[in-house]
C-alpha cells in the first residue's frame, strides 16, 4: 500500500521539517508528501498541494 502525506505551514518563515520528519517516520516516502504554504483560512480546494494530493 502506498502512503501519502500532506504538510501545511502558514508563512514562508515557518518550517515544515517536523511535519515531514513525522510523515517519513510513519513510512511515507518524501516523493509522496504534498505541501502548501498558505493560511489556515483557505479551504482544501484553494490549496494547490491539497488538490494534487
C-alpha distances in whole Angstrom, upper triangle without the diagonal:
4,6,10,13,17,20,24,27,30,32,32,34,31,28,25,24,24,21,19,20,18,15,15,16,13,11,10,12,15,15,12,15,17,21,24,28,29,31,30,32,30,28,24,26,28,25,24,21,20,21,19,16
4,7,10,14,17,21,24,27,29,29,31,28,25,22,21,21,18,16,17,16,13,12,14,12,9,8,9,12,11,9,11,14,17,21,24,26,28,27,29,27,25,22,23,25,22,21,18,17,18,15,13
4,7,10,14,17,21,24,26,26,28,25,22,18,18,18,15,13,14,13,9,10,12,9,7,5,8,10,10,7,9,12,15,18,21,23,25,24,26,24,23,19,21,23,20,19,16,15,16,14,11
4,7,11,14,17,21,23,23,25,22,19,16,16,16,13,11,13,12,9,10,12,10,9,6,8,9,9,5,6,8,11,14,18,19,22,20,23,21,19,16,18,19,16,15,12,11,13,11,8
4,7,10,14,17,19,19,21,18,16,12,13,13,9,8,11,10,6,9,11,10,10,6,8,9,9,6,4,6,8,12,15,16,18,17,20,19,17,14,17,18,14,14,10,10,12,11,8
4,7,10,14,16,16,18,15,14,10,12,12,8,8,12,11,8,11,14,12,13,10,11,10,11,8,5,5,6,8,11,13,15,14,17,15,14,11,14,14,11,11,8,7,11,10,8
4,7,10,12,13,15,12,10,7,9,10,6,7,10,10,9,12,14,14,15,12,13,11,13,11,7,6,5,6,9,10,12,12,15,14,14,12,15,15,11,12,9,9,13,12,11
4,7,9,10,12,10,9,7,10,11,8,10,13,13,12,15,17,17,18,16,17,15,16,14,11,9,6,5,6,7,9,8,12,11,12,11,14,13,9,11,9,9,13,13,12
4,6,7,9,6,7,6,10,11,9,11,14,15,15,17,19,19,21,19,19,17,18,17,14,12,8,7,5,6,8,8,12,12,14,13,16,14,11,13,11,12,16,16,16
4,7,8,7,9,10,14,14,13,15,18,18,18,21,23,23,25,22,23,20,22,21,17,15,11,8,5,5,5,7,10,10,13,14,16,14,11,14,13,14,17,18,18
4,5,6,9,10,14,15,15,16,19,20,20,22,24,25,26,24,24,21,22,22,18,16,12,10,6,7,7,10,13,13,16,17,19,16,14,15,15,16,19,20,20
4,5,7,10,12,15,15,15,18,20,20,21,24,25,26,23,23,19,21,21,17,16,12,10,6,9,11,13,16,16,19,19,20,17,15,15,15,17,20,20,20
4,7,10,12,14,15,16,18,20,21,22,24,25,27,25,24,21,23,23,20,18,15,13,10,11,13,15,18,18,21,21,23,21,18,19,18,20,23,23,23
4,7,9,11,11,13,15,16,17,19,21,22,24,22,22,19,21,21,17,16,13,11,9,11,12,13,17,17,20,20,22,20,17,18,17,18,22,22,21
4,6,8,9,10,11,13,14,16,17,19,20,18,19,16,18,18,15,14,11,11,10,12,14,15,19,19,21,20,23,21,17,18,16,18,21,21,20
4,6,5,6,9,10,11,12,14,16,17,15,15,13,15,15,11,11,9,9,9,12,14,14,18,18,19,18,20,19,16,16,13,15,18,18,17
4,5,5,6,9,10,10,12,14,15,14,14,11,14,15,12,13,11,13,13,16,18,18,22,21,23,21,24,23,19,19,16,18,21,20,18
4,5,5,6,9,10,10,12,14,14,15,13,16,16,13,14,13,14,15,17,18,18,22,22,23,21,24,24,20,21,18,18,22,21,19
4,5,5,6,9,10,11,13,11,13,11,14,13,10,11,10,12,13,15,16,16,19,19,20,18,21,21,17,18,15,15,19,18,16
4,5,5,6,8,10,11,9,10,8,11,11,8,10,9,12,14,16,18,18,22,21,21,19,22,21,18,17,14,15,18,17,15
4,5,5,6,9,10,9,10,9,13,13,11,13,13,16,17,20,21,21,25,24,25,22,25,25,21,21,18,19,22,20,18
4,6,5,6,9,9,11,11,14,13,11,14,14,16,18,20,21,20,24,24,24,21,24,25,21,21,18,18,21,20,18
4,5,5,7,5,8,8,11,10,8,11,12,15,17,19,21,20,23,22,22,19,22,23,19,19,15,15,19,17,14
4,5,5,5,6,7,10,10,9,12,14,17,19,22,24,23,26,26,25,22,25,25,22,21,17,18,21,19,16
4,5,7,9,10,14,13,12,16,17,20,22,24,26,25,28,28,27,25,27,28,24,24,20,21,24,22,19
4,6,9,11,14,12,12,15,17,20,22,24,25,24,27,27,26,23,26,27,23,23,20,19,22,21,17
4,6,9,12,10,11,14,17,20,23,25,27,26,29,28,27,24,26,27,24,23,19,19,22,20,17
4,6,8,6,7,11,13,17,20,22,24,23,26,25,24,21,23,24,20,20,16,16,18,16,13
4,5,5,7,11,13,17,20,23,25,25,28,26,25,22,24,25,21,19,16,17,19,16,14
4,5,5,9,11,14,17,20,23,23,26,24,24,21,23,23,19,17,14,15,17,15,13
4,6,8,11,15,17,20,23,24,26,24,24,20,21,22,18,16,13,14,16,12,11
4,6,10,14,17,19,22,22,24,22,21,18,19,20,16,15,11,12,13,10,9
4,7,10,13,16,19,18,21,19,19,16,17,18,14,13,9,10,12,10,8
4,7,11,13,16,16,18,16,16,13,14,14,10,9,5,7,9,7,6
4,7,10,13,13,16,14,14,12,14,13,9,8,5,7,10,9,9
4,6,9,10,13,11,12,10,12,10,7,7,5,7,10,10,11
4,7,9,12,11,13,12,14,11,9,9,9,11,13,14,15
4,6,8,7,10,11,12,9,7,9,10,11,13,15,15
4,5,6,9,11,13,10,9,12,13,13,15,17,18
4,5,8,9,12,10,10,13,13,12,15,17,17
4,6,9,11,10,10,14,15,14,16,19,19
4,7,8,6,7,11,12,11,12,15,16
4,5,5,7,10,12,9,10,14,14
4,5,5,8,9,6,7,11,10
4,6,8,9,7,6,10,11
4,6,9,8,8,11,13
4,6,5,6,9,10
4,5,5,6,9
4,5,5,6
4,5,5
4,5
4
